[in-house]
Amino acid sequence: MNTSSFNESDRIPPPEPIWSWIAPGKKLQRIVARTLIEFSMIRPGDRMLIGLSGGKDSLSLLHCLRHVQRRAPISFELAAITVDPLVGGFDPAPLVPYLEKLGIPYFVEREDIVGLANTHMRGDSYCAFCARMKRGLLYKAARREGYNVLALGQHLDDLAESFLMSAFHGGKLNTMKAHYLNDAGDVRIIRPLVRVRERMLADFATQNQLPVIRDNCPACFAKPTQREHFKQLLASEERHNPQLFRSLAVTLTPLMRDGLKGALPDEAIGDDTLSADPTP
């Protein structure tokens, strides 16, 4: 079995940053800031590791959190990590100079996830197996490098799709949580984009020419996904009901908040420490 490997060469030290940060648009700033406040996602002294797939969502999240870091009256650290599943269609190499230029510490974890799935997967989907494997690698790296917060880039469309998948195939009303503590109790997981539409992130990435690389999900390379089916289903329904995602956001809020109480510190960021108003 090919186990996760980490070499000194996989830890890319940040040089002095060349100022290339991109400020999100006012609407995106406002939504992210309000989400951080609503779900109490940041506390002073946090060391935050951003799960960076190289897609539009995680790259947009990187710039959003850096913008918050510059403006918030509390201090927290940022770094990024990519899980390389060792599939032929995925190459994270372009991210290395980009993160170097931004002055962000960057880590790469490598694992043959498809190979492990073919050997060990029993009665599960590629998506579910891959997600568990990636999450385990991210937790392992966070512990090893001393980061206590893992920031992930799932957006409102992702949560809506997960909700339908859970209802249709799992018989449960579930979706991804906005902020929770992992089972081991040593890493908090936050999703600052849970109120953001996917198309807003796509526009931000395109307008600012972010270095988006091909999806690194092995399931996407191996077979079509259920998620794509529900994405198309939601798109079709939204054409008939333009307020669909506004309604879904209300429906999903209690499910997003599940697990929040156990993750909340007394000094979590709140309305008195971070303004939800965008910069001019």
C-alpha positions as CSV (number, residue, x, y, z in Angstrom):
1,M,0.0,0.0,0.0
2,N,1.3,3.4,-0.9
3,T,1.2,5.5,2.2
4,S,1.1,9.3,2.5
5,S,4.6,10.7,2.0
6,F,6.0,14.0,3.1
7,N,9.5,15.2,2.3
8,E,11.2,18.5,3.1
9,S,10.9,19.4,-0.6
10,D,7.1,19.3,-0.1
11,R,7.2,22.1,2.4
12,I,7.6,25.3,0.4
13,P,8.9,28.1,2.7
14,P,7.4,31.5,2.0
15,P,9.8,34.2,0.8
16,E,9.1,37.9,1.4
17,P,5.7,38.4,-0.4
18,I,5.4,40.2,-3.6
19,W,2.2,42.2,-3.2
20,S,-0.2,40.4,-5.5
21,W,-3.2,39.9,-3.3
22,I,-6.6,40.5,-4.9
23,A,-9.3,42.1,-2.8
24,P,-12.7,40.4,-3.3
25,G,-15.6,42.4,-4.6
26,K,-17.7,44.2,-2.1
27,K,-20.6,41.7,-2.2
28,L,-18.2,38.7,-1.8
29,Q,-16.4,40.5,1.0
30,R,-19.7,41.2,2.8
31,I,-21.0,37.7,2.5
32,V,-17.8,36.1,3.8
33,A,-17.4,38.6,6.7
34,R,-21.0,38.0,7.8
35,T,-20.6,34.2,7.6
36,L,-17.4,34.4,9.7
37,I,-19.4,36.4,12.3
38,E,-22.6,34.2,12.1
39,F,-20.7,31.0,12.7
40,S,-18.0,32.4,15.0
41,M,-15.2,31.0,12.8
42,I,-12.1,32.8,13.9
43,R,-10.4,33.4,17.3
44,P,-7.2,35.3,18.2
45,G,-4.0,33.3,17.6
46,D,-5.6,30.7,15.2
47,R,-3.2,29.0,12.9
48,M,-5.4,28.3,9.8
49,L,-4.6,25.8,7.0
50,I,-6.6,26.3,3.8
51,G,-7.4,23.2,1.8
52,L,-6.3,24.3,-1.6
53,S,-7.4,22.0,-4.4
54,G,-6.4,24.6,-7.0
55,G,-10.0,25.0,-8.1
56,K,-11.8,28.3,-8.3
57,D,-13.5,27.9,-4.9
58,S,-10.4,27.2,-2.8
59,L,-8.3,29.9,-4.6
60,S,-11.1,32.4,-4.0
61,L,-11.2,31.4,-0.4
62,L,-7.5,32.0,-0.1
63,H,-7.9,35.6,-1.2
64,C,-11.0,36.2,0.9
65,L,-9.3,35.0,4.1
66,R,-6.2,37.0,3.4
67,H,-8.4,40.1,2.9
68,V,-10.0,39.4,6.3
69,Q,-6.6,38.8,7.9
70,R,-5.5,42.2,6.7
71,R,-8.6,44.0,8.2
72,A,-9.5,42.0,11.3
73,P,-8.3,43.5,14.6
74,I,-7.2,40.1,15.8
75,S,-4.1,38.2,14.6
76,F,-4.3,34.8,12.9
77,E,-2.0,32.9,10.6
78,L,-2.7,31.5,7.1
79,A,-1.1,28.6,5.2
80,A,-2.3,26.3,2.4
81,I,-2.2,22.6,1.7
82,T,-2.9,20.5,-1.4
83,V,-3.7,16.8,-1.4
84,D,-2.2,15.2,-4.6
85,P,-4.0,12.0,-5.3
86,L,-1.4,10.9,-7.8
87,V,-3.7,10.7,-10.8
88,G,-2.4,11.5,-14.3
89,G,-4.7,14.4,-14.9
90,F,-3.8,16.4,-11.8
91,D,-0.7,18.6,-11.5
92,P,-0.4,21.0,-8.6
93,A,3.0,22.3,-9.8
94,P,1.6,25.7,-11.0
95,L,0.4,26.4,-7.4
96,V,4.0,26.4,-6.0
97,P,5.3,29.6,-7.6
98,Y,1.9,31.2,-7.1
99,L,1.9,30.6,-3.3
100,E,5.6,31.6,-3.2
101,K,4.8,34.9,-4.8
102,L,2.0,35.5,-2.3
103,G,4.3,34.6,0.6
104,I,2.0,31.8,1.9
105,P,3.5,28.6,3.6
106,Y,2.5,25.7,1.4
107,F,2.3,22.0,2.0
108,V,1.6,19.0,-0.4
109,E,0.4,15.6,0.7
110,R,0.6,12.8,-1.8
111,E,-1.5,9.6,-1.7
112,D,-2.6,7.1,-4.4
113,I,-6.3,7.4,-3.4
114,V,-7.7,5.6,-6.5
115,G,-5.3,2.7,-5.8
116,L,-6.4,2.5,-2.2
117,A,-10.1,2.7,-3.2
118,N,-9.7,-0.1,-5.7
119,T,-8.1,-2.3,-3.0
120,H,-10.0,-1.3,0.1
121,M,-13.3,0.3,-0.8
122,R,-16.3,-1.9,0.2
123,G,-19.9,-0.8,-0.6
124,D,-19.0,2.8,-0.8
125,S,-18.8,5.5,-3.5
126,Y,-15.5,6.9,-4.9
127,C,-16.6,10.3,-3.7
128,A,-17.2,9.2,-0.1
129,F,-14.0,7.2,0.1
130,C,-11.9,10.0,-1.5
131,A,-13.4,12.6,0.9
132,R,-12.5,10.5,4.0
133,M,-9.0,9.8,2.7
134,K,-8.4,13.5,1.9
135,R,-9.8,14.6,5.3
136,G,-7.5,12.2,7.1
137,L,-4.5,13.5,5.2
138,L,-5.5,17.1,6.0
139,Y,-5.9,16.4,9.7
140,K,-2.6,14.6,9.8
141,A,-0.8,17.5,8.2
142,A,-2.5,20.1,10.4
143,R,-1.4,18.2,13.5
144,R,2.2,17.7,12.3
145,E,2.6,21.4,11.3
146,G,0.8,22.8,14.3
147,Y,-2.4,24.2,12.7
148,N,-5.6,24.2,14.7
149,V,-8.1,25.3,12.0
150,L,-8.8,23.7,8.6
151,A,-10.6,26.1,6.2
152,L,-12.5,24.4,3.3
153,G,-14.0,26.0,0.2
154,Q,-17.4,24.4,-0.1
155,H,-20.1,26.9,-1.2
156,L,-23.9,27.2,-1.0
157,D,-24.3,25.1,-4.2
158,D,-22.2,22.3,-2.7
159,L,-24.3,22.3,0.4
160,A,-27.6,22.2,-1.6
161,E,-26.3,19.3,-3.7
162,S,-25.2,17.4,-0.5
163,F,-28.6,18.0,1.0
164,L,-30.4,16.4,-1.9
165,M,-27.9,13.5,-2.1
166,S,-28.5,12.8,1.6
167,A,-32.3,13.0,1.3
168,F,-32.6,11.1,-1.9
169,H,-30.0,8.4,-1.3
170,G,-29.4,8.3,2.4
171,G,-32.9,9.0,3.8
172,K,-31.6,11.8,6.0
173,L,-31.8,15.6,6.1
174,N,-28.1,16.4,6.3
175,T,-25.6,18.7,4.6
176,M,-22.0,20.0,5.4
177,K,-21.5,21.9,8.6
178,A,-20.3,25.4,8.6
179,H,-18.1,25.1,11.7
180,Y,-17.4,22.1,13.9
181,L,-14.7,20.3,15.9
182,N,-13.3,17.0,14.6
183,D,-13.8,13.8,16.5
184,A,-10.4,14.0,18.0
185,G,-11.1,17.4,19.3
186,D,-7.9,19.0,18.0
187,V,-8.8,20.6,14.7
188,R,-11.7,23.0,14.0
189,I,-13.2,22.8,10.5
190,I,-14.7,26.0,9.0
191,R,-16.4,26.7,5.7
192,P,-16.5,30.5,5.2
193,L,-18.1,30.2,1.7
194,V,-21.3,28.4,2.8
195,R,-23.4,31.6,1.9
196,V,-21.7,32.2,-1.4
197,R,-23.0,31.0,-4.8
198,E,-20.7,29.1,-7.0
199,R,-21.1,31.5,-9.9
200,M,-19.9,34.3,-7.8
201,L,-16.6,32.4,-7.2
202,A,-16.4,31.5,-10.8
203,D,-16.7,35.2,-11.8
204,F,-14.1,36.2,-9.2
205,A,-11.6,33.6,-10.5
206,T,-12.2,34.5,-14.1
207,Q,-12.0,38.3,-13.7
208,N,-8.8,38.0,-11.7
209,Q,-7.2,35.3,-13.7
210,L,-6.6,33.0,-10.8
211,P,-4.3,30.0,-11.7
212,V,-7.1,27.4,-11.6
213,I,-6.0,23.9,-12.2
214,R,-8.0,20.8,-13.1
215,D,-10.1,19.1,-10.4
216,N,-8.0,16.7,-8.3
217,C,-11.0,14.5,-7.3
218,P,-10.1,10.9,-8.3
219,A,-13.8,10.1,-8.6
220,C,-14.1,12.8,-11.3
221,F,-11.4,11.1,-13.3
222,A,-12.7,7.6,-12.6
223,K,-16.5,8.0,-13.2
224,P,-19.4,10.4,-13.4
225,T,-20.7,11.5,-10.0
226,Q,-24.1,11.7,-8.4
227,R,-23.2,15.2,-7.4
228,E,-23.2,16.3,-11.1
229,H,-26.7,14.9,-11.5
230,F,-28.0,17.0,-8.6
231,K,-26.2,20.0,-9.8
232,Q,-28.1,19.8,-13.1
233,L,-31.3,19.1,-11.2
234,L,-30.9,22.3,-9.2
235,A,-29.9,24.3,-12.2
236,S,-33.1,23.2,-14.0
237,E,-35.3,24.0,-11.0
238,E,-33.6,27.4,-10.6
239,R,-34.6,28.4,-14.1
240,H,-38.2,28.0,-13.0
241,N,-37.7,29.4,-9.5
242,P,-35.1,32.2,-9.4
243,Q,-35.4,32.3,-5.6
244,L,-34.6,28.7,-5.1
245,F,-31.2,29.1,-3.5
246,R,-32.5,31.9,-1.2
247,S,-35.1,29.4,0.1
248,L,-32.5,26.6,0.3
249,A,-30.2,28.8,2.4
250,V,-32.9,29.3,5.0
251,T,-33.7,25.6,4.9
252,L,-30.1,24.6,5.3
253,T,-29.1,27.0,8.1
254,P,-30.1,24.7,11.0
255,L,-28.2,21.8,9.4
256,M,-25.1,24.1,8.8
257,R,-25.2,25.0,12.5
258,D,-25.2,21.4,13.7
259,G,-22.0,20.9,15.7
260,L,-21.3,24.6,16.2
261,K,-21.7,24.6,20.0
262,G,-18.8,22.3,20.5
263,A,-16.5,24.4,18.4
264,L,-17.3,27.8,19.9
265,P,-14.7,29.4,22.1
266,D,-15.6,32.4,24.4
267,E,-13.2,34.6,22.4
268,A,-14.5,33.6,18.9
269,I,-14.7,36.5,16.5
270,G,-18.0,38.3,16.7
271,D,-19.9,41.4,15.7
272,D,-17.7,43.6,17.9
273,T,-14.4,42.5,16.4
274,L,-15.0,42.2,12.6
275,S,-17.1,44.5,10.5
276,A,-19.2,43.0,7.9
277,D,-19.0,46.1,5.8
278,P,-16.7,45.9,2.8
279,T,-13.8,48.2,2.1
280,P,-14.5,51.0,-0.4
